[in-house]
Amino acid sequence: AQSVTQLDSQVPVFEEAPVELRCNYSSSVSVYLFWYVQYPNQGLQLLLKYLSGSTLVKGINGFEAEFNKSQTSFHLRKPSVHISDTAEYFCAVWGSGGSNYKLTFGKGTLLTVNP
Amino acid sequence: NAGVTQTPKFQVLKTGQSMTLQCAQDMNHEYMSWYRQDPGMGLRLIHYSVGAGITDQGEVPNGYNVSRSTTEDFPLRLLSAAPSQTSVYFCASSDRQETQYFGPGTRLLVL
């Protein structure tokens, strides 16, 4: 079984401030990790993913995330946010190998960027 | 390339009615899935398919049926709608097991 915990349900920040959205996971197998973004009344868009290789992953819109296997974390960061980054962000884990075809999502973090 | 399309965008049902949510993709993806999104719950997997003719249950399958007769289509059927099925439903597809592309969603209200 696998699970994802997003440690903050809401994160308010001011424009141009840095932000970190925290994600921890548990899994009995090797994992692939994802961050998706959902703008109001829209579907989910892939922000970035970790499959293998470098633990620092860069995504769209200036976001990056770091895979930390020992701490089972995959925190999302951006050095300077914009109003347009206001959205809900979902961390997700996919257990690689075997017959595990399930993508498990966290409950989401609502990022609100204030002027 | 339309990607993943879902119809209808909105639907209101009465308790006990049945309906089918349509999902289609034009990317020749083998893997398709259905999720429901509820406030504070994230996305939960209802059913998924790894290819035409093959389906399996996800985390919350009760009250829903699926079939996969073609690669392109993956309809989700509500057999007898209940207020607890009020939600936003997302269909997704993937050419690999891990990177999924989502449709725009269907908002369902069951009265």
Chai-1 contact restraints between the chains, C-beta under 6 A:
chainA,res_idxA,chainB,res_idxB,connection_type,confidence,min_distance_angstrom,max_distance_angstrom,comment,restraint_id
A,Y32,B,E98,contact,1.0,0.0,6.0,A-B,restraint_1
A,G43,B,F102,contact,1.0,0.0,6.0,A-B,restraint_2
A,G43,B,G103,contact,1.0,0.0,6.0,A-B,restraint_3
A,G43,B,P104,contact,1.0,0.0,6.0,A-B,restraint_4
A,G43,B,G105,contact,1.0,0.0,6.0,A-B,restraint_5
A,L44,B,F102,contact,1.0,0.0,6.0,A-B,restraint_6
A,W94,B,E98,contact,1.0,0.0,6.0,A-B,restraint_7
A,K102,B,L45,contact,1.0,0.0,6.0,A-B,restraint_8
A,F105,B,G42,contact,1.0,0.0,6.0,A-B,restraint_9
A,F105,B,L43,contact,1.0,0.0,6.0,A-B,restraint_10
A,G106,B,G42,contact,1.0,0.0,6.0,A-B,restraint_11
A,K107,B,G40,contact,1.0,0.0,6.0,A-B,restraint_12
A,K107,B,G42,contact,1.0,0.0,6.0,A-B,restraint_13
A,G108,B,G42,contact,1.0,0.0,6.0,A-B,restraint_14
